[in-house]
Amino acid sequence: MIKPNTTIPKLALAALMSIATGLACAQSYPSKPIRVVLPFGPGSATDAVMRTIAQPLSVSLGQQVIIEHKPGADGAISALEVARAAPDGYTLGVGSGGPMAAVPALRKNPPYNVKTDFTPISDIGRYTVFLFINAELPAKNFSEFVAYVKANPGKVAYGTGNPSGIVAFAQMNSMLSLQMLHVPYKSSPPIMPDLLSNRVQALMDPPTVALAHVKEGKLRALVTTLDRRSHLLPDVPTIREAGVPNYTISNWMGLIGPAGIAPDVLERLNRDIGKVLRDPEVITGLSRHGFVPKPGTPAEFAAFINEQVDSYGSLLRSAGVQPD
């Protein structure tokens, strides 16, 4: 008598159970609050953008999105925490030019591998960045500022609160042969009191905090680094309009997770963040901070990050900035 083959049914049953488990996970995610780790502190432009997104994203996901600040080390502290987290979709992070592109370019031994230690989830968008100066400087426009810096080499100080600011000034200084004094800070908000008191004279930053001081006449905005003028300060020209056509640095922000996030969880996160970023109310809220949303697929965001890693490294080398 031929014995029935019970192996195939057992294998089929195992496969069905695996599929069922995967479907259950997809249907149950998220089942608890989601933590988003930020590389910069409260009051930063990143904080303002994420707070605008967090509430509608919580509604879309059906779970609270909790913001946690982990500033320091050019954003590497927050990125490293994300890289070390379980890839279950409950610990995410903000990926931006600092931790994702500048840290690998500025360090000989970065604490993580951007291309292998993270899951790119979605591009979020671009910051509108202005060059702000203290109003006590005699420069009324960008060309006068350049002339003043060249006439006073090493006497004009600029503050940076993140690696993107370092790269932005490095490219401008290199292209225009400017000699300025670099004063680094842990994040952008602490720079503002020193800029207003003229301890430092220049800052490249989103307008989240500085805009009110420009309107009060305490600061001047000379150019924006985006390729078009901002509705927030429509009379301020782009840096290209001001005579620097090949300036390429832009400040960006996206959502990342640890490597190995399951495809179904990744798809859910990408879909919901895209939905939120296309919401008219969210777009209006982000525009108040000079932020332009730019949702996209995980593959598109991964390709963009790789491009930025290569671009930041090339720009810093050409500007004479060597890794530490």
C-alpha positions as CSV (number, residue, x, y, z in Angstrom):
1,M,0.0,0.0,0.0
2,I,1.2,3.5,-0.9
3,K,1.4,5.7,2.2
4,P,-0.1,9.2,1.8
5,N,2.5,12.0,1.5
6,T,1.9,14.2,4.5
7,T,4.9,16.4,3.9
8,I,3.3,18.6,1.2
9,P,0.2,19.4,3.3
10,K,2.4,20.3,6.2
11,L,4.5,22.6,4.0
12,A,1.4,24.2,2.6
13,L,0.0,24.7,6.1
14,A,3.2,26.3,7.2
15,A,3.2,28.7,4.2
16,L,-0.4,29.6,4.9
17,M,0.4,30.3,8.5
18,S,3.3,32.5,7.5
19,I,1.1,34.5,5.1
20,A,-1.6,34.8,7.8
21,T,1.0,36.1,10.3
22,G,2.2,38.6,7.8
23,L,-1.3,39.8,7.1
24,A,-2.0,40.1,10.8
25,C,1.1,42.2,11.3
26,A,0.1,44.4,8.4
27,Q,-3.4,44.8,9.8
28,S,-2.3,45.4,13.4
29,Y,0.4,48.0,12.6
30,P,0.6,50.4,14.3
31,S,-0.7,49.0,17.6
32,K,1.1,51.5,19.9
33,P,2.5,55.0,19.8
34,I,5.3,55.8,17.3
35,R,8.4,57.7,18.4
36,V,10.1,60.1,16.0
37,V,13.6,61.1,17.1
38,L,14.7,64.6,16.0
39,P,18.4,65.5,15.5
40,F,17.8,69.1,16.7
41,G,16.2,70.7,19.7
42,P,12.9,72.4,20.5
43,G,12.4,75.6,18.6
44,S,14.4,74.5,15.6
45,A,12.9,74.5,12.1
46,T,12.9,70.7,12.1
47,D,10.9,70.8,15.3
48,A,8.4,73.2,13.8
49,V,7.9,71.1,10.7
50,M,7.6,67.8,12.5
51,R,5.0,69.3,15.0
52,T,3.0,70.5,12.0
53,I,3.0,67.0,10.6
54,A,2.7,64.9,13.8
55,Q,-0.9,65.5,14.7
56,P,-2.4,64.7,11.3
57,L,-0.1,61.8,10.9
58,S,-1.3,60.5,14.3
59,V,-4.9,60.7,13.1
60,S,-4.0,58.9,9.8
61,L,-2.1,56.1,11.5
62,G,-4.5,55.8,14.4
63,Q,-1.7,56.0,17.0
64,Q,0.0,58.9,18.6
65,V,3.2,60.2,17.0
66,I,5.6,61.3,19.8
67,I,8.4,63.7,19.1
68,E,11.6,63.1,21.0
69,H,14.6,65.5,20.7
70,K,18.2,64.0,20.7
71,P,20.4,66.9,19.6
72,G,24.2,66.9,19.5
73,A,27.1,65.6,17.5
74,D,25.8,67.2,14.2
75,G,22.7,65.0,14.4
76,A,24.7,61.7,14.8
77,I,23.3,61.0,18.3
78,S,19.7,60.8,17.0
79,A,20.6,58.9,13.8
80,L,22.6,56.4,15.8
81,E,19.6,55.8,18.1
82,V,17.4,55.1,15.1
83,A,20.0,52.8,13.5
84,R,20.2,50.7,16.7
85,A,16.4,50.5,17.2
86,A,14.3,47.4,16.5
87,P,13.0,47.6,12.9
88,D,9.4,47.3,13.9
89,G,8.3,50.7,12.8
90,Y,7.9,52.2,16.3
91,T,11.1,54.1,16.4
92,L,11.7,56.4,13.4
93,G,13.8,59.5,12.9
94,V,14.2,62.6,10.9
95,G,16.9,62.3,8.2
96,S,18.3,65.5,6.9
97,G,21.5,66.9,5.3
98,G,23.3,67.0,8.7
99,P,23.1,63.4,10.0
100,M,22.6,61.8,6.6
101,A,25.1,63.6,4.4
102,A,27.4,65.9,6.3
103,V,28.3,63.5,9.2
104,P,29.7,60.9,6.8
105,A,31.6,63.7,4.9
106,L,32.9,65.4,8.0
107,R,34.2,62.3,9.9
108,K,36.9,59.8,9.0
109,N,35.1,57.2,11.0
110,P,31.3,57.9,11.0
111,P,29.3,56.0,13.7
112,Y,27.0,54.5,11.1
113,N,26.7,53.6,7.4
114,V,24.0,55.8,5.8
115,K,23.5,53.4,2.9
116,T,23.1,50.2,5.0
117,D,22.0,51.1,8.5
118,F,18.7,52.9,7.7
119,T,15.4,52.4,5.9
120,P,14.5,55.5,3.9
121,I,10.7,55.9,4.3
122,S,9.8,59.2,2.6
123,D,11.1,62.5,1.5
124,I,9.3,65.2,3.5
125,G,10.5,68.4,1.7
126,R,12.8,71.4,1.5
127,Y,13.4,74.3,3.9
128,T,13.5,77.8,2.7
129,V,16.9,79.1,3.9
130,F,17.9,82.7,4.1
131,L,21.2,84.4,4.8
132,F,20.5,86.7,7.7
133,I,22.8,89.4,9.0
134,N,22.7,91.7,12.0
135,A,21.2,95.1,10.9
136,E,24.2,97.0,12.4
137,L,26.4,95.8,9.5
138,P,26.6,98.5,6.8
139,A,25.6,96.0,4.1
140,K,22.1,96.6,2.7
141,N,22.2,93.8,0.1
142,F,24.2,90.7,-0.8
143,S,26.8,92.4,-3.0
144,E,27.5,95.0,-0.3
145,F,27.9,92.1,2.3
146,V,30.4,90.3,0.1
147,A,32.3,93.6,-0.4
148,Y,32.3,94.2,3.3
149,V,33.5,90.7,4.2
150,K,36.3,91.0,1.6
151,A,37.3,94.4,3.1
152,N,37.4,92.9,6.6
153,P,38.8,89.4,6.3
154,G,38.3,87.2,9.4
155,K,36.3,89.9,11.2
156,V,32.8,88.9,10.3
157,A,31.6,85.9,12.3
158,Y,28.9,83.4,11.2
159,G,27.1,80.9,13.4
160,T,26.1,77.4,12.4
161,G,23.9,75.1,14.4
162,N,24.0,72.0,12.1
163,P,26.2,70.5,9.5
164,S,24.0,71.8,6.7
165,G,24.9,75.3,7.8
166,I,28.5,74.4,7.8
167,V,28.3,73.1,4.2
168,A,26.2,76.1,3.1
169,F,28.7,78.7,4.3
170,A,31.6,76.5,3.1
171,Q,30.3,76.5,-0.4
172,M,29.5,80.3,-0.4
173,N,32.9,81.2,1.1
174,S,34.8,79.0,-1.4
175,M,32.9,80.3,-4.4
176,L,33.3,83.9,-3.5
177,S,36.7,83.7,-1.8
178,L,35.4,85.0,1.5
179,Q,37.3,84.8,4.8
180,M,34.9,84.7,7.8
181,L,35.1,83.4,11.3
182,H,33.1,80.2,12.0
183,V,31.4,80.0,15.4
184,P,29.7,76.5,15.8
185,Y,26.7,75.9,18.1
186,K,24.9,72.7,19.0
187,S,21.7,73.9,17.3
188,S,20.3,77.0,15.6
189,P,18.1,78.5,18.4
190,P,21.0,79.5,20.6
191,I,22.6,81.5,17.7
192,M,19.7,84.0,17.6
193,P,20.5,85.9,20.8
194,D,24.1,86.2,19.7
195,L,23.1,87.3,16.2
196,L,20.7,89.9,17.6
197,S,23.4,91.2,20.0
198,N,26.0,91.3,17.1
199,R,28.3,88.7,18.8
200,V,28.0,86.9,15.5
201,Q,27.0,88.8,12.3
202,A,25.6,86.1,9.9
203,L,23.4,83.0,9.9
204,M,22.0,80.8,7.2
205,D,18.8,79.3,8.5
206,P,15.0,78.8,7.9
207,P,12.9,81.8,8.9
208,T,11.1,80.1,11.8
209,V,12.6,82.4,14.4
210,A,14.3,85.1,12.4
211,L,11.4,86.3,10.4
212,A,9.9,88.4,13.2
213,H,13.3,90.1,13.8
214,V,13.6,91.0,10.1
215,K,10.2,92.7,10.2
216,E,11.3,94.6,13.3
217,G,14.4,95.8,11.6
218,K,16.9,94.0,13.9
219,L,18.0,91.6,11.2
220,R,18.3,91.8,7.4
221,A,17.6,88.9,5.0
222,L,20.0,89.2,2.0
223,V,19.2,86.1,-0.1
224,T,17.4,82.8,-0.1
225,T,19.2,79.6,-1.1
226,L,16.2,78.1,-2.8
227,D,15.8,78.4,-6.6
228,R,12.8,80.7,-6.2
229,R,11.8,83.6,-4.0
230,S,9.8,82.9,-0.8
231,H,6.3,84.3,-0.2
232,L,7.5,85.1,3.3
233,L,10.0,87.7,2.1
234,P,9.2,88.2,-1.6
235,D,11.6,91.1,-2.0
236,V,14.6,89.0,-1.0
237,P,16.3,87.6,-4.1
238,T,17.6,84.1,-4.6
239,I,21.3,83.6,-4.2
240,R,21.4,82.9,-8.0
241,E,19.7,86.2,-8.7
242,A,22.3,87.9,-6.5
243,G,25.1,86.7,-8.7
244,V,26.0,83.1,-7.5
245,P,24.4,81.0,-10.3
246,N,26.1,77.7,-9.4
247,Y,25.2,77.6,-5.7
248,T,23.7,74.1,-5.1
249,I,23.2,73.5,-1.4
250,S,19.6,73.0,-0.2
251,N,18.3,72.0,3.2
252,W,16.1,68.9,3.2
253,M,14.2,66.7,5.6
254,G,12.8,63.1,5.4
255,L,11.6,60.3,7.5
256,I,13.9,57.3,8.2
257,G,13.8,54.1,10.2
258,P,16.3,51.4,11.1
259,A,17.4,48.9,8.4
260,G,15.1,46.0,7.9
261,I,11.6,47.5,8.4
262,A,9.1,45.0,6.9
263,P,7.8,46.0,3.4
264,D,4.1,46.2,4.6
265,V,5.1,48.5,7.5
266,L,7.2,50.6,5.2
267,E,4.4,50.9,2.6
268,R,1.9,52.0,5.4
269,L,4.2,54.7,6.7
270,N,5.1,56.0,3.2
271,R,1.4,56.0,2.2
272,D,0.3,57.9,5.3
273,I,3.1,60.5,5.3
274,G,2.4,61.1,1.6
275,K,-1.3,61.6,2.4
276,V,-0.5,64.1,5.2
277,L,1.9,66.1,3.1
278,R,-0.7,66.5,0.3
279,D,-3.3,67.8,2.7
280,P,-4.1,71.5,2.0
281,E,-4.2,72.4,5.7
282,V,-0.8,70.8,6.3
283,I,0.7,72.5,3.2
284,T,-0.6,75.9,4.5
285,G,0.8,75.2,8.0
286,L,4.2,74.2,6.6
287,S,4.3,77.3,4.4
288,R,4.2,79.5,7.5
289,H,7.7,78.1,8.3
290,G,8.9,78.5,4.7
291,F,8.8,74.7,4.2
292,V,7.9,73.1,0.8
293,P,6.6,69.5,1.1
294,K,8.0,67.0,-1.3
295,P,6.5,63.5,-0.7
296,G,7.9,60.5,-2.7
297,T,8.6,56.8,-2.7
298,P,11.1,55.1,-0.5
299,A,13.2,54.3,-3.5
300,E,13.2,57.9,-4.6
301,F,14.3,59.1,-1.2
302,A,17.0,56.4,-1.0
303,A,18.5,57.6,-4.3
304,F,18.3,61.2,-3.1
305,I,20.2,60.4,0.1
306,N,22.9,58.6,-1.8
307,E,23.2,61.6,-4.1
308,Q,23.5,64.0,-1.2
309,V,26.2,61.9,0.5
310,D,28.3,62.2,-2.6
311,S,27.5,65.8,-3.1
312,Y,28.3,67.0,0.4
313,G,31.6,65.1,0.4
314,S,32.6,66.7,-2.9
315,L,31.6,70.2,-1.8
316,L,33.4,70.0,1.5
317,R,36.6,68.8,-0.2
318,S,36.5,71.5,-2.8
319,A,36.0,74.1,0.0
320,G,39.0,72.7,1.8
321,V,37.1,71.1,4.7
322,Q,38.8,67.9,5.7
323,P,37.2,65.1,7.8
324,D,38.1,65.0,11.5
